[in-house]
Amino acid sequence: MNNLKNFHNNLKNISNKIIKKNFNNILILSNDWLYYKRLHVVELEKYKILKKNILIFILKYIFIFLKSLIKNLIKIILSLKFYFKKQKIQKEKIDIVFVTYKFDSNYKISNDSYFSEIYKKLHYKKKKYFIIAANHQKNFLENKNKIKNFYELNKNANFLLEVDIFIKTFFYSLKYFFLALSKTNTFEIKFYLLFSLSFLYGNTLDNIKYYYQILDIIRKKKPKSVVSIYEGHALERLIFKAAKEVNKKIKTVAYNHSIVSNDHNAIFLNIKNKINPDRIVFANQLSKRIYFTKNKHKNKNLFCVSKSKSWKKSLLKKGNYCLVAPEGLDSENIKMLDFISKYLRVSDNLKFIWRFHPIYLGKEKKFIKKNFYDFDNFKKKIIISSNKLNDDIKMCKFILYRGSTLVIKGLMNNLIPINLDLDENFKNNFLIDSKILSNLETSKPENLDNLINNKNIKIILKNRKKILNDYAIINNNIKINYFL
């Protein structure tokens, strides 16, 4: 545990120091690898190479460098092809610009994962808004629905801009490569070497292009406020910077739609006024409290769309189905599949409904085939769901999770949370911040049956009201003024 905490602190201290020192530098602010978001298995995946021995580290470094260099040169050559895909943006004064995420080609305003409820209220109040979407998939501009006042950020630029970005990022890559060689601490040497490399791959190049597009849109739309999702990513800080570059009077609003824990980092980062949001809107009360305690932020600039409510009496559901809620990372899905398959080899008391993270949309079968070769043996006991979430929840009594916030939705519907605790170094379970018994826990498949009738289930159901008033995202306190 101490080794992991030291690793966590080293990452946090070095990355935060670089960002604070270079708060006006677009190239560094665009570097998503530099933003250490939190102590979490998903986040630590991108830093795991730092733990490799020096020989393996050097070999991986050379491989990634050559691969990134070739890929970027090819992209420059092909960039002429994308020049004519530029989307037209009309000049007009509007109230709000939203920056959201799009996960597939079926995106429409009513199914926006973050702001759909807010859009409804704005439409009712006849407020003008414009949506900018960052695409997590590769199907750029392949949207099945025609959407008014919508712009999808383009990962491609014209030839001259691609060349300009490449030259600048390559220069910074060399700059920090030589800085790494001047360090004496092994961890710092590796960190700065990877930092130098991260200018050539990942989201850095996309973020730089996104920044210029967002800047152009804000200039043309002249909004009163700009609203961004707030998770600790580089793009969020670029959005706030772009807004203030256009007009210092534009209000920058950060919306945290998920759960903030004590183990977060980048979201707490206090840089400079241009880069920090003017106000932050949280989806639940606990996140707001943790942020306030950690950052000592002025309370008048913090808001929440959820407020306490009277929940229906907790009832223990019947049945033997368990909803499985993995996060959007291959390693997490593999861990949970492995656990379930081991359980089903020794017991059949539970059946499972598996819900992939939205990022796997259309790739579910491919993933199963690649990572679960004997899945056919468990077809009757593991259902790969394509149903609506509420339909799956109705069928289930338990929910098996690690870091997924879907567990809150489960609790709202009387599902009993079971945390799969597979990590020796830290718990991948944000519910521990509630400070009361909120979930069952297991690390061994053979112990799962013992939890089905565990005496703590009654205590969890008794605590359910307090847990939900801390964590639940119920949108019963959305006020348009939060975003204007």
C-alpha positions in Angstrom: 0.0 0.0 0.0 2.8 2.4 0.9 4.5 1.8 -2.5 1.3 2.7 -4.3 0.7 5.8 -2.2 4.3 6.9 -2.9 3.7 6.3 -6.6 0.5 8.2 -6.5 2.1 11.1 -4.6 5.0 11.3 -7.1 2.7 11.4 -10.1 0.6 14.0 -8.5 3.4 16.3 -7.3 5.4 16.3 -10.6 2.4 16.6 -13.0 0.7 19.3 -10.9 3.9 21.3 -10.7 4.4 21.2 -14.5 0.8 22.3 -15.2 0.9 25.1 -12.7 4.2 26.4 -14.1 3.0 26.4 -17.7 -0.6 27.6 -17.3 -0.4 29.7 -20.4 1.2 27.1 -22.6 -1.4 25.5 -25.0 0.9 22.6 -25.9 1.4 21.6 -22.3 -2.2 22.3 -21.3 -3.3 20.0 -24.1 -1.3 17.1 -22.9 -3.9 14.8 -21.3 -1.2 12.3 -20.2 0.1 15.0 -17.9 -3.2 15.3 -16.0 -3.1 12.7 -13.3 -6.8 12.3 -12.5 -7.0 10.0 -9.6 -5.8 6.9 -7.7 -7.7 4.3 -9.7 -6.9 1.2 -11.6 -8.2 2.7 -14.9 -6.1 5.8 -14.5 -3.0 3.9 -13.4 -3.0 1.9 -16.7 -1.5 4.8 -18.6 1.4 5.1 -16.1 2.1 1.4 -15.6 5.2 1.6 -17.9 6.9 3.7 -15.2 7.1 0.6 -13.1 8.9 -1.5 -15.7 12.7 -2.1 -15.4 14.9 0.2 -17.3 15.6 -2.1 -20.3 11.9 -2.9 -20.9 11.1 0.8 -20.4 13.7 1.9 -23.1 12.5 -0.8 -25.6 8.8 0.3 -25.1 9.8 3.9 -25.4 11.6 3.4 -28.7 8.7 1.4 -30.1 6.1 4.0 -29.1 8.3 6.8 -30.4 8.8 5.2 -33.9 5.1 4.2 -34.1 3.9 7.7 -33.2 6.3 9.4 -35.5 5.3 7.2 -38.5 1.6 7.6 -37.7 1.9 11.4 -37.4 3.8 11.7 -40.7 1.2 9.6 -42.5 -1.5 11.8 -41.0 0.2 14.9 -42.4 0.4 13.5 -45.8 -3.3 12.5 -45.7 -4.4 15.8 -44.2 -5.2 17.4 -47.6 -8.0 14.8 -47.9 -9.8 16.2 -44.8 -9.5 19.9 -45.7 -12.9 20.0 -47.3 -14.8 18.4 -44.4 -14.8 21.6 -42.4 -18.2 22.3 -40.9 -19.8 25.7 -41.4 -20.5 27.8 -38.3 -23.0 30.7 -38.5 -22.4 33.8 -36.6 -25.1 34.5 -34.0 -25.5 35.5 -30.4 -26.6 32.7 -28.1 -26.9 32.1 -24.4 -24.8 28.9 -23.8 -22.2 26.8 -25.5 -22.1 23.2 -24.2 -19.2 20.9 -24.8 -20.3 17.2 -24.4 -19.1 13.7 -25.5 -20.6 11.6 -28.3 -20.2 7.8 -28.0 -21.8 6.6 -31.3 -23.5 7.7 -34.5 -27.0 7.6 -32.9 -26.3 10.7 -30.8 -29.2 13.1 -30.4 -30.0 15.8 -27.9 -32.6 13.6 -26.0 -30.0 10.9 -25.3 -27.0 13.1 -24.4 -25.5 11.3 -21.4 -24.7 14.5 -19.6 -27.0 17.4 -20.5 -30.2 16.1 -21.9 -32.3 17.2 -18.9 -30.7 20.7 -19.0 -31.4 21.0 -22.8 -35.1 20.3 -22.0 -35.3 23.1 -19.5 -33.5 25.6 -21.8 -35.8 24.7 -24.7 -38.8 25.3 -22.4 -37.4 28.7 -21.4 -36.6 29.5 -25.0 -32.9 30.0 -24.3 -30.5 29.6 -27.3 -27.8 27.0 -27.0 -25.1 25.4 -29.2 -23.7 21.9 -28.7 -20.0 21.0 -29.4 -19.3 17.2 -29.2 -16.0 15.4 -28.8 -16.2 12.0 -30.4 -14.8 9.0 -28.5 -15.1 6.8 -31.6 -13.5 7.0 -35.1 -16.7 7.5 -37.1 -16.2 11.3 -37.5 -19.3 13.0 -38.9 -21.2 9.8 -39.4 -24.2 10.9 -37.3 -27.5 9.3 -38.2 -29.5 12.2 -36.8 -29.5 15.7 -38.2 -29.1 18.0 -35.3 -29.5 21.8 -35.4 -26.9 24.0 -33.6 -24.5 21.1 -33.3 -20.8 20.8 -34.1 -18.6 17.7 -33.9 -15.0 18.4 -33.1 -12.7 17.3 -35.9 -9.6 15.2 -35.2 -8.2 16.3 -38.5 -6.9 19.7 -39.6 -5.8 21.2 -42.9 -2.2 20.5 -44.1 -0.6 23.7 -42.9 -2.1 23.4 -39.4 -1.1 19.7 -39.2 2.5 20.6 -40.1 2.5 23.5 -37.6 1.2 21.3 -34.8 3.6 18.5 -35.6 6.7 20.8 -35.6 5.8 22.4 -32.3 4.9 19.1 -30.5 8.1 17.5 -31.9 10.1 20.4 -30.5 8.6 20.0 -27.1 9.1 16.3 -27.2 12.9 16.9 -27.8 12.9 19.6 -25.1 11.6 17.3 -22.4 13.6 14.4 -23.7 16.9 16.3 -22.9 15.4 17.6 -19.7 14.8 14.0 -18.6 18.4 13.1 -19.2 19.5 15.9 -16.8 17.5 14.3 -13.9 19.2 12.1 -11.3 16.1 10.4 -9.8 15.1 7.2 -11.7 11.3 7.9 -11.4 11.8 11.5 -12.6 13.9 10.3 -15.6 11.2 7.9 -16.6 8.4 10.4 -16.0 9.9 13.1 -18.1 10.8 10.7 -20.9 7.2 9.5 -21.1 6.0 13.1 -20.8 8.2 14.0 -23.8 6.8 11.1 -25.7 3.2 12.0 -24.9 3.4 15.1 -27.1 3.4 12.7 -30.1 0.6 10.4 -29.3 -2.7 10.0 -27.4 -5.1 12.9 -27.0 -2.5 15.7 -27.1 -2.6 16.4 -30.8 -6.4 16.1 -30.9 -6.8 18.5 -28.0 -4.7 21.2 -29.7 -7.0 21.0 -32.8 -10.0 21.0 -30.6 -8.8 24.1 -28.9 -8.6 26.1 -32.1 -12.1 24.9 -33.2 -13.7 25.7 -29.9 -12.0 29.1 -29.9 -13.5 29.8 -33.4 -17.0 28.7 -32.4 -17.0 30.9 -29.2 -15.9 33.9 -31.3 -18.8 33.3 -33.7 -21.5 32.5 -31.2 -20.6 35.1 -28.5 -22.2 33.1 -25.7 -23.0 34.4 -22.2 -21.5 31.2 -20.7 -19.6 28.1 -21.8 -20.4 24.8 -20.0 -18.0 21.8 -20.0 -18.1 18.3 -18.5 -15.6 18.3 -15.6 -13.7 15.1 -14.9 -10.1 16.3 -14.8 -9.1 16.1 -18.5 -6.9 18.5 -20.4 -9.7 19.5 -22.8 -11.7 21.0 -20.0 -9.0 23.5 -19.1 -8.6 24.4 -22.8 -12.3 25.1 -23.0 -12.2 27.5 -20.1 -9.1 29.1 -21.5 -10.7 29.5 -24.9 -13.8 31.2 -23.4 -11.7 33.7 -21.5 -9.4 34.4 -24.5 -12.5 35.5 -26.4 -14.1 37.5 -23.7 -13.2 37.7 -20.0 -16.9 38.3 -19.2 -18.0 34.9 -20.5 -18.9 32.7 -17.5 -17.2 29.3 -17.5 -19.2 26.5 -15.9 -17.9 23.1 -15.0 -20.4 20.2 -14.7 -19.2 17.2 -12.8 -21.8 14.5 -13.7 -20.2 11.6 -11.7 -18.6 10.9 -8.3 -15.7 12.9 -6.9 -13.7 10.9 -4.3 -10.9 11.8 -1.9 -8.5 10.0 -4.3 -9.1 12.4 -7.2 -6.4 14.9 -8.2 -6.7 16.9 -11.4 -10.2 18.1 -10.7 -8.9 19.8 -7.5 -6.0 21.5 -9.4 -6.1 25.2 -8.8 -4.2 26.7 -11.7 -5.0 30.3 -12.7 -8.3 32.2 -13.1 -8.4 31.8 -16.9 -8.0 28.0 -16.6 -10.2 27.5 -13.6 -14.0 27.5 -14.0 -16.0 30.4 -12.6 -18.4 28.0 -11.0 -18.8 24.2 -10.6 -22.1 22.3 -10.7 -22.1 18.8 -9.1 -24.4 15.9 -9.7 -24.5 14.9 -6.1 -24.0 16.3 -2.6 -21.1 14.2 -1.5 -19.0 15.3 -4.5 -19.7 18.9 -3.7 -18.6 18.4 0.0 -15.4 16.6 -0.9 -14.5 19.2 -3.4 -15.1 22.0 -0.9 -13.1 20.3 1.8 -10.2 19.6 -0.6 -10.1 22.9 -2.4 -11.4 25.3 0.1 -13.4 26.9 -2.8 -15.8 29.7 -2.1 -19.1 27.9 -1.4 -21.1 30.4 -3.4 -19.5 29.1 -6.6 -20.4 25.5 -6.0 -23.9 24.2 -6.9 -25.6 20.8 -7.0 -28.4 19.5 -9.2 -29.5 16.9 -6.6 -31.0 17.6 -3.2 -32.2 15.3 -0.4 -35.5 13.6 -1.0 -37.8 11.1 0.7 -37.0 7.7 -0.8 -39.5 4.9 -0.9 -39.1 2.2 1.8 -36.2 -0.2 1.0 -37.5 -3.6 0.0 -35.4 -6.7 -0.5 -36.0 -8.0 -4.0 -36.5 -11.6 -4.9 -34.7 -13.6 -7.6 -31.2 -14.8 -8.4 -30.0 -12.4 -11.0 -27.0 -10.2 -10.6 -26.3 -7.2 -12.8 -22.6 -6.8 -13.7 -21.3 -3.3 -14.2 -17.7 -3.1 -15.5 -15.9 0.1 -16.3 -14.8 1.0 -19.8 -11.4 -0.7 -19.8 -10.4 -4.1 -21.2 -8.5 -5.1 -18.1 -11.5 -4.4 -15.8 -13.9 -6.4 -18.1 -11.5 -9.3 -18.2 -11.1 -9.4 -14.4 -14.9 -9.5 -13.9 -15.4 -12.1 -16.6 -12.8 -14.2 -15.1 -14.3 -13.9 -11.6 -17.8 -14.8 -12.9 -16.7 -17.8 -14.9 -14.8 -19.2 -11.9 -17.9 -18.8 -9.8 -20.1 -20.5 -12.4 -17.8 -23.5 -12.5 -18.5 -24.3 -8.8 -22.1 -22.9 -8.3 -25.2 -22.0 -10.2 -27.1 -20.1 -7.5 -26.7 -16.8 -9.4 -27.2 -15.8 -13.0 -25.7 -12.7 -14.4 -26.8 -9.9 -16.7 -23.7 -8.2 -18.2 -23.9 -4.5 -19.3 -20.9 -3.3 -21.2 -19.8 0.3 -20.8 -21.1 2.5 -23.7 -17.6 2.8 -25.2 -17.9 -0.9 -26.3 -21.0 -0.3 -28.3 -20.9 -2.5 -31.4 -17.8 -4.3 -30.2 -19.3 -6.5 -27.5 -19.2 -9.8 -29.5 -15.6 -9.1 -30.7 -14.5 -8.5 -27.1 -16.1 -11.7 -25.8 -14.7 -13.8 -28.6 -11.2 -12.5 -28.0 -11.1 -12.7 -24.2 -13.6 -15.4 -23.2 -13.0 -18.4 -25.4 -15.4 -20.8 -23.6 -18.2 -18.3 -23.3 -20.6 -20.7 -25.1 -20.4 -22.9 -21.9 -22.0 -20.1 -19.9 -24.6 -18.7 -22.4 -27.5 -19.7 -20.2 -26.0 -18.1 -17.1 -24.5 -14.9 -18.5 -26.8 -12.6 -20.5 -25.0 -10.0 -22.6 -27.5 -7.3 -22.4 -28.8 -5.0 -25.2 -31.8 -4.0 -23.2 -32.6 -0.7 -21.6 -30.9 -0.3 -18.2 -34.2 -0.1 -16.3 -35.3 -3.4 -17.8 -32.1 -5.1 -16.6 -32.4 -3.6 -13.1 -36.0 -4.9 -12.7 -34.7 -8.4 -13.2 -31.9 -8.2 -10.7 -31.4 -8.5 -7.0 -27.7 -7.7 -6.8 -25.2 -5.6 -8.7 -21.6 -6.6 -9.0 -19.2 -3.6 -9.5 -15.8 -2.2 -8.9 -15.6 1.5 -9.9 -18.8 1.9 -11.9 -21.2 4.6 -10.8 -24.0 2.4 -12.1 -24.1 1.0 -8.6 -25.9 4.2 -7.5 -28.7 3.6 -10.0 -28.9 0.0 -8.7 -29.2 1.2 -5.1 -32.0 3.6 -6.2 -33.9 0.5 -7.3 -33.1 -1.6 -4.2 -30.3 -3.7 -5.7 -27.7 -4.9 -3.2 -24.2 -3.7 -4.2 -21.4 -6.3 -4.1 -17.9 -4.8 -4.6 -15.4 -7.0 -6.3 -12.2 -6.3 -4.3 -9.3 -7.7 -6.3 -6.6 -5.2 -5.6 -4.2 -5.7 -2.7 -3.0 -2.1 -2.8 -6.2 -0.1 -2.7 -10.0 -0.4 -2.9 -11.7 0.3 -6.2 -14.8 1.4 -4.4 -15.9 5.0 -4.2 -18.7 4.1 -1.7 -16.2 4.0 1.1 -16.3 7.8 1.2 -19.9 7.5 2.6 -18.3 6.3 6.0 -21.2 3.8 6.5 -21.9 0.3 5.5 -22.9 0.6 1.8 -22.0 -2.6 0.1 -21.1 -6.3 0.5 -17.6 -7.2 -0.6 -15.8 -10.3 -2.0 -12.5 -11.2 -3.6 -13.0 -15.0 -4.1 -15.7 -16.6 -6.3 -16.3 -19.4 -3.8 -17.4 -16.8 -1.2 -20.1 -15.2 -3.4 -22.8 -17.6 -2.3 -22.2 -16.7 1.3 -23.2 -13.1 0.5 -26.6 -13.9 -0.9 -28.1 -14.2 2.6 -25.6 -12.1 4.5 -26.9 -10.3 7.6 -25.4 -7.0 6.4 -27.9 -6.8 3.6 -30.5 -5.5 6.1 -28.0 -2.9 7.4 -27.3 -1.7 3.8 -31.0 -1.3 3.0 -31.4 0.6 6.3 -28.5 2.9 5.3 -29.9 3.3 1.7 -31.6 6.7 2.3 -28.4 8.3 3.5 -26.2 6.7 0.8 -28.6 7.9 -1.9 -28.9 11.4 -0.5 -25.1 11.6 -0.7 -24.5 10.0 -4.1 -27.7 9.9 -6.1 -28.0 12.0 -9.3 -31.7 12.8 -9.3 -31.8 16.1 -11.2 -34.5 17.5 -8.8 -32.6 20.7 -8.3 -31.6 21.8 -11.8 -31.7 25.5 -12.2 -31.0 27.2 -15.5 -29.2 30.0 -13.6 -26.5 27.5 -12.6 -25.4 27.5 -16.2 -25.9 31.1 -17.2 
